[in-house]
Amino acid sequence: MSVVLESLLWLVAITLLMLLLKRWIHRHVQGIGLLLTREPDRAFLLYSLLLFPGTVVHETAHSLMAMFLDVPVRKFSLVPAKQPRGMMRLGFVEIERTDTIREALIGLAPLLAGSVVVLLLAPHELPPIEGASSLTAQLSVLVAGLPRALGAADFWLLLYLIFAVSNGMLPSESDRQAWGPVVIWFAVIVVVVYLSGLVSSVPEQLAQGIALMVNWLVRAFVLTCLVDVFFMPFIFVIEKILELFTQQHVRY
């Protein structure tokens, strides 16, 4: 179980880091669009075009999960649109009302699908995950293998696609509406299992399987963080140059 615990701790830490990075990127990419167009709707259109591959994965994941769970899909759109309260959305999927579990799974689908796509897009030069062994050691090997990936012929295309997909895979506010009850019940089950001493009776094969799945998720999140960190200086410099030429400044 120590391997599972290490993987879960890594998952929590890298998820928090990923959320912070993506919040900065979303705000400053839209800020660049605002400096270029000086009009919020046009700025959002540029932003949506940049992240369009991520929008395709996000909304398609919702739809496929809904169909898999036998929940009818009412509407599907990849076109950016303004919502009644003035908020903008990159795309949307409307489904029939269903139970909390299926609704939560449909809301979670973009994050899972986006992670799978990120892993599939990762350059082949990067080392694979080896079972459910120490994740700390595996991440060290992953980072060490990055220089080899820089020489890949399609490196820049893959880098952009990972950037677009990963920045479009985070669940929206509406996606998270059904998560509360599910998370609470899951937490209760985990606490009960732990306090009852059943943790030690969990089969080793099951524990290894859980660790492997979490390791894949952590690897996807680490890759998205590395790509975001790579792009952040470019975004910062472009924004400052535009501020210099336009004599405008975006307040966040």
Backbone torsions as a table, in degrees:
resi	resn	phi	psi	omega
1	MET	NA	-17.7	179.8
2	SER	-63.1	-34.8	177.9
3	VAL	-65.1	-42.1	178.8
4	VAL	-63.8	-42.8	-179.4
5	LEU	-63.1	-43.6	177.9
6	GLU	-60.5	-43.7	-179.1
7	SER	-63.9	-41.9	-179.7
8	LEU	-66.5	-38.7	177.6
9	LEU	-64.6	-41.3	175.3
10	TRP	-61.8	-40.8	-178.7
11	LEU	-62.0	-44.8	179.2
12	VAL	-62.9	-46.4	-177.3
13	ALA	-64.3	-46.9	-176.3
14	ILE	-72.5	-28.0	176.4
15	THR	-66.7	-43.4	178.3
16	LEU	-62.4	-43.3	178.1
17	LEU	-62.9	-43.2	-179.8
18	MET	-61.1	-41.8	179.9
19	LEU	-63.2	-41.1	179.2
20	LEU	-65.2	-44.4	-179.6
21	LEU	-63.7	-43.9	-176.1
22	LYS	-70.8	-32.7	175.4
23	ARG	-62.1	-44.3	178.9
24	TRP	-62.6	-45.4	-177.3
25	ILE	-64.5	-46.2	-179.0
26	HIS	-59.1	-43.4	-177.7
27	ARG	-68.1	-44.7	-173.9
28	HIS	-78.8	-29.5	173.7
29	VAL	-66.3	-41.0	175.7
30	GLN	-67.3	-32.4	176.5
31	GLY	-64.0	-39.7	176.8
32	ILE	-62.6	-43.1	177.8
33	GLY	-61.5	-37.0	179.2
34	LEU	-68.9	-37.6	177.6
35	LEU	-67.4	-34.3	-179.3
36	LEU	-74.7	-40.2	-172.4
37	THR	-105.5	-24.0	-176.5
38	ARG	58.2	25.1	-179.7
39	GLU	-145.4	118.6	-172.6
40	PRO	-54.5	-42.5	-177.7
41	ASP	-65.8	-41.4	178.4
42	ARG	-69.3	-36.4	176.9
43	ALA	-61.9	-40.8	179.0
44	PHE	-68.4	-33.3	177.7
45	LEU	-63.5	-43.0	176.7
46	LEU	-62.3	-41.8	178.8
47	TYR	-61.6	-43.4	-179.1
48	SER	-67.7	-34.7	177.4
49	LEU	-66.8	-39.2	179.8
50	LEU	-63.6	-38.4	-176.2
51	LEU	-100.7	15.8	-175.5
52	PHE	-56.7	-42.5	177.1
53	PRO	-57.5	-36.7	177.7
54	GLY	-67.8	-36.2	177.7
55	THR	-64.4	-41.4	178.8
56	VAL	-59.9	-47.2	179.9
57	VAL	-64.6	-43.2	-177.4
58	HIS	-59.6	-55.6	-175.1
59	GLU	-72.9	-34.0	176.5
60	THR	-64.2	-39.0	178.8
61	ALA	-62.5	-42.9	175.7
62	HIS	-55.9	-49.6	-175.7
63	SER	-64.2	-46.1	-178.6
64	LEU	-64.8	-40.2	178.0
65	MET	-65.6	-40.4	178.5
66	ALA	-62.4	-43.5	179.1
67	MET	-66.8	-37.9	178.5
68	PHE	-63.5	-35.4	-179.2
69	LEU	-90.8	8.6	177.6
70	ASP	62.4	42.3	175.5
71	VAL	-112.0	118.6	-177.7
72	PRO	-60.8	136.5	175.4
73	VAL	-95.2	121.3	-176.6
74	ARG	-86.6	-45.5	-178.2
75	LYS	-141.5	149.4	179.0
76	PHE	-142.0	128.7	-179.2
77	SER	-147.3	141.4	174.7
78	LEU	-112.4	12.8	-176.5
79	VAL	-96.0	127.9	177.5
80	PRO	-61.0	141.9	-178.2
81	ALA	-151.9	153.0	178.0
82	LYS	-89.4	133.5	179.3
83	GLN	-86.4	165.1	-176.6
84	PRO	-53.2	-37.8	-177.6
85	ARG	-84.5	10.7	178.3
86	GLY	91.6	-6.5	177.8
87	MET	-74.9	152.7	179.1
88	MET	-107.7	145.5	176.2
89	ARG	-129.6	142.7	-176.7
90	LEU	-74.2	-33.0	179.7
91	GLY	-171.0	178.2	179.4
92	PHE	-160.8	157.0	172.9
93	VAL	-132.9	126.4	176.7
94	GLU	-106.4	129.6	-179.8
95	ILE	-122.0	163.4	174.1
96	GLU	-69.4	152.4	178.0
97	ARG	-63.0	141.1	-177.8
98	THR	-145.9	-172.8	-178.8
99	ASP	-75.4	165.9	-173.9
100	THR	-62.4	-40.6	-177.3
101	ILE	-62.9	-49.9	-178.7
102	ARG	-66.7	-37.0	178.2
103	GLU	-64.2	-39.8	178.3
104	ALA	-65.5	-41.1	179.4
105	LEU	-65.5	-39.0	177.5
106	ILE	-65.3	-38.7	177.2
107	GLY	-67.6	-30.4	-179.1
108	LEU	-81.3	-18.3	-173.1
109	ALA	-53.4	-44.3	-179.0
110	PRO	-60.7	-36.5	179.7
111	LEU	-66.5	-42.5	179.4
112	LEU	-69.1	-46.3	-179.3
113	ALA	-64.9	-42.1	178.6
114	GLY	-61.5	-38.8	178.6
115	SER	-64.1	-41.4	178.5
116	VAL	-63.3	-44.2	-179.5
117	VAL	-63.7	-41.8	178.2
118	VAL	-58.9	-44.2	179.7
119	LEU	-65.4	-37.4	178.3
120	LEU	-68.8	-31.4	-179.3
121	LEU	-81.8	-16.3	-177.6
122	ALA	-56.9	134.7	179.3
123	PRO	-53.3	141.3	-178.0
124	HIS	-65.1	-16.8	-179.7
125	GLU	-70.7	-17.8	179.6
126	LEU	-76.3	140.2	-177.9
127	PRO	-68.3	145.6	179.1
128	PRO	-78.2	165.1	174.1
129	ILE	-75.6	131.9	-178.5
130	GLU	-103.3	91.3	177.8
131	GLY	60.8	-146.2	-178.4
132	ALA	-112.4	34.9	179.7
133	SER	-72.5	-177.2	-175.7
134	SER	-51.0	119.7	-178.3
135	LEU	-70.5	-33.1	178.2
136	THR	-58.5	-44.9	179.2
137	ALA	-66.2	-40.1	-178.7
138	GLN	-65.5	-38.8	179.7
139	LEU	-68.3	-33.4	176.3
140	SER	-64.0	-41.7	178.1
141	VAL	-66.3	-38.5	179.5
142	LEU	-61.3	-49.0	-179.5
143	VAL	-63.6	-38.8	179.3
144	ALA	-65.4	-25.6	-178.6
145	GLY	-86.0	-4.1	-177.7
146	LEU	-62.3	-41.2	179.2
147	PRO	-56.2	-34.8	178.7
148	ARG	-67.3	-34.5	-179.1
149	ALA	-67.8	-25.9	-179.1
150	LEU	-62.8	-23.8	-178.5
151	GLY	-88.0	-0.1	-179.8
152	ALA	-65.8	140.6	-176.7
153	ALA	-62.1	-35.4	-178.0
154	ASP	-102.6	24.6	-173.9
155	PHE	-57.1	-48.5	-174.1
156	TRP	-68.7	-36.0	176.4
157	LEU	-65.3	-46.2	178.9
158	LEU	-63.0	-37.5	179.6
159	LEU	-62.0	-46.2	178.7
160	TYR	-63.1	-44.5	-177.8
161	LEU	-64.1	-40.1	176.6
162	ILE	-62.8	-42.2	178.6
163	PHE	-60.4	-48.3	-177.0
164	ALA	-67.8	-44.0	-177.9
165	VAL	-68.6	-45.2	-176.7
166	SER	-67.6	-32.6	178.9
167	ASN	-81.9	-4.6	175.6
168	GLY	-110.9	2.3	-173.4
169	MET	-94.4	-10.1	-178.7
170	LEU	-68.9	134.1	179.8
171	PRO	-62.5	138.6	177.9
172	SER	-78.5	177.0	179.6
173	GLU	-60.1	-41.0	179.1
174	SER	-68.2	-31.6	178.3
175	ASP	-65.1	-30.0	-173.9
176	ARG	-91.5	-0.2	-174.1
177	GLN	-59.4	-36.7	-176.5
178	ALA	-91.9	2.6	-174.9
179	TRP	-73.7	-32.5	-174.2
180	GLY	-51.0	-60.6	-179.6
181	PRO	-60.0	-38.4	-178.9
182	VAL	-65.3	-44.7	-180.0
183	VAL	-63.5	-41.0	-179.4
184	ILE	-62.8	-48.1	179.8
185	TRP	-63.8	-39.7	178.1
186	PHE	-63.0	-42.9	179.2
187	ALA	-63.3	-39.9	178.7
188	VAL	-62.3	-44.2	179.8
189	ILE	-62.0	-43.6	-179.8
190	VAL	-62.4	-44.0	-179.7
191	VAL	-63.8	-44.1	180.0
192	VAL	-61.7	-45.0	179.5
193	VAL	-61.6	-41.4	-178.4
194	TYR	-68.1	-47.6	-176.9
195	LEU	-68.9	-28.2	-178.9
196	SER	-81.0	-6.5	178.9
197	GLY	81.6	10.7	-178.1
198	LEU	-76.2	-11.8	-178.7
199	VAL	-58.3	-41.6	-177.9
200	SER	-67.6	-18.3	-178.8
201	SER	-94.4	0.9	177.7
202	VAL	-67.1	126.9	-179.2
203	PRO	-56.3	139.7	-178.1
204	GLU	-60.0	-36.8	179.9
205	GLN	-63.7	-39.9	177.9
206	LEU	-66.1	-43.1	179.2
207	ALA	-61.0	-42.5	178.4
208	GLN	-64.2	-37.8	178.4
209	GLY	-65.2	-42.9	177.9
210	ILE	-62.4	-45.1	179.7
211	ALA	-61.0	-39.5	-179.5
212	LEU	-64.5	-43.6	178.9
213	MET	-63.3	-43.1	178.8
214	VAL	-65.5	-38.0	178.7
215	ASN	-60.8	-41.8	177.4
216	TRP	-62.7	-41.1	179.8
217	LEU	-65.8	-43.5	178.6
218	VAL	-62.6	-41.6	179.3
219	ARG	-59.3	-43.8	179.0
220	ALA	-62.4	-42.8	-179.5
221	PHE	-67.5	-38.5	178.2
222	VAL	-63.4	-42.9	178.2
223	LEU	-61.3	-42.2	179.2
224	THR	-65.2	-37.9	178.1
225	CYS	-65.4	-42.9	179.4
226	LEU	-63.0	-41.1	178.7
227	VAL	-67.1	-41.1	178.4
228	ASP	-62.4	-44.4	178.9
229	VAL	-62.8	-35.0	178.2
230	PHE	-64.2	-41.8	-175.7
231	PHE	-82.5	-22.3	-173.8
232	MET	-58.6	-43.7	177.6
233	PRO	-61.2	-38.1	178.1
234	PHE	-63.5	-44.2	179.1
235	ILE	-61.6	-43.3	-179.1
236	PHE	-63.0	-46.7	-178.0
237	VAL	-65.5	-43.4	179.0
238	ILE	-60.7	-42.7	-179.7
239	GLU	-63.3	-42.8	-179.0
240	LYS	-67.1	-37.9	177.4
241	ILE	-64.0	-43.9	179.2
242	LEU	-64.6	-37.6	176.9
243	GLU	-63.2	-37.6	179.7
244	LEU	-66.1	-43.2	-177.1
245	PHE	-77.6	-34.3	-177.4
246	THR	-91.4	-13.0	-175.6
247	GLN	57.3	32.1	177.8
248	GLN	-120.9	156.9	178.9
249	HIS	-138.9	131.6	179.8
250	VAL	-90.8	126.7	177.3
251	ARG	-95.4	129.3	-177.5
252	TYR	-107.2	NA	NA
